[in-house]
Amino acid sequence: MFIKDHSATIRAIAGDGGHDADAEMIEALPRLEIVSSFSVGVDKIDLEKCREKGIRVTYTPDVLTDEVADLAIGLIMAVLRRLCESDRYVRSGKWKKGDFKLTTKFTGKTVGIIGLGRIGMPKPNIYIYIELFFSFFFF
């Protein structure tokens, strides 16, 4: 209802990428000048319609790149070192009855990466530190 009531005065759309700036929305806002997404993608923005109408589009492509890569490394470490399993072991009190089984180390492992976008491209400072070897798959 707000958009319909104020369509003649709205000049900008800002969103988190979860809401559409589709052709219908863009057409309904005759004074629209810019669509800004504070997420990494523009999937929900009709880029062709924006180009056609001369509307600027902005987004934040690298804002989470390092964090996602870091999280991937953290998840691999958690699996190899069985962090979740060992946490449950300690919390349940089983540690009183015996040792937790040994896990494996991360250093020296070979890691496969599918795709080499912003996130898949290795960050040498981290990977060299943990002595990883890489296999890449391009598609």
For each residue, the residues with C-beta under 8 A, 3 or more apart:
1: 4 5
2: 5 6
3: 6 7 10 25 28 29
4: 1 7 28
5: 1 2
6: 2 3 9 10
7: 3 4 10 28 29 30
8: 30 31
9: 6 31
10: 3 6 7 13 29 31 32
11: 31 32 33 34
12: 32 33 34 35 36
13: 10 21 25 29 32 34 35 36
14: 36 37 38
15: 18 19 21 36 37 38 39 44
16: 19 37 38 39
17: 37 38 39 40 41 42 43 44 59
18: 15 39 44
19: 15 16 44
20: 25 44 45
21: 13 15 25 26 35 37 44 45 46 50
22: 25 26 44 46 49
23: 26 27 46 49
24: 27 28
25: 3 13 20 21 22 28 29
26: 21 22 23 29 32 35 46 49 50 53 55
27: 23 24 49
28: 3 4 7 24 25
29: 3 7 10 13 25 26 32
30: 7 8
31: 8 9 10 11
32: 10 11 12 13 26 29 35 53 55
33: 11 12 55 56
34: 11 12 13 55 56 57 58
35: 12 13 21 26 32 45 50 55 56 57 58
36: 12 13 14 15 57 58 59
37: 14 15 16 17 21 41 42 44 45 57 58 59 60
38: 14 15 16 17 59 60
39: 15 16 17 18 59 60
40: 17 59 60 61 62 63 64
41: 17 37 44 59
42: 17 37 45 47 57 59
43: 17
44: 15 17 18 19 20 21 22 37 41
45: 20 21 35 37 42 50 57
46: 21 22 23 26 49 50
47: 42 50 51 57
48: 51 52
49: 22 23 26 27 46 52 53 55
50: 21 26 35 45 46 47 53 55 56 57
51: 47 48 54 55
52: 48 49
53: 26 32 49 50
54: 51
55: 26 32 33 34 35 49 50 51
56: 33 34 35 50
57: 34 35 36 37 42 45 47 50
58: 34 35 36 37
59: 17 36 37 38 39 40 41 42
60: 37 38 39 40 63
61: 40 65 118
62: 40 65 118
63: 40 60
64: 40 67 68
65: 61 62 68 69 118 119
66: 69 70 123
67: 64 70 71
68: 64 65 71 72 119
69: 65 66 72 73 119 123 126
70: 66 67 73 74 126
71: 67 68 74 75
72: 68 69 75 76 119
73: 69 70 76 77 126 130
74: 70 71 77 78
75: 71 72 78 79
76: 72 73 79 80 106 111
77: 73 74 80 81 83 106
78: 74 75 81 82 83 84
79: 75 76 82
80: 76 77 103 104 105 106 109
81: 77 78 86 103 104 106
82: 78 79 85 86 100 101 103
83: 77 78 86 87
84: 78 87 88
85: 82 88 89
86: 81 82 83 89 90 100 103
87: 83 84 90 91
88: 84 85 91 92
89: 85 86 92 94 95 100
90: 86 87 93 94 95 100
91: 87 88
92: 88 89
93: 90 96 97
94: 89 90 97 98 100
95: 89 90 98 99 100
96: 93
97: 93 94
98: 94 95
99: 95
100: 82 86 89 90 94 95
101: 82
102:
103: 80 81 82 86
104: 80 81
105: 80 108 109
106: 76 77 80 81 109 130 132
107: 130 131 132
108: 105 131 132 133
109: 80 105 106 132 133
110: 132 133 134 135
111: 76 132 133 134 135
112: 134 135 136 137
113: 116 120 122 134 135 136 137
114: 120 136 137 139
115: 120 137 138 139
116: 113 120 121 136 138
117: 120 121
118: 61 62 65 121
119: 65 68 69 72
120: 113 114 115 116 117 136
121: 116 117 118
122: 113 127 134
123: 66 69 126 127
124: 127 128
125: 128 129
126: 69 70 73 123 129 130
127: 122 123 124 130 132 134
128: 124 125 131
129: 125 126
130: 73 106 107 126 127
131: 107 108 128
132: 106 107 108 109 110 111 127
133: 108 109 110 111
134: 110 111 112 113 122 127
135: 110 111 112 113
136: 112 113 114 116 120
137: 112 113 114 115
138: 115 116
139: 114 115
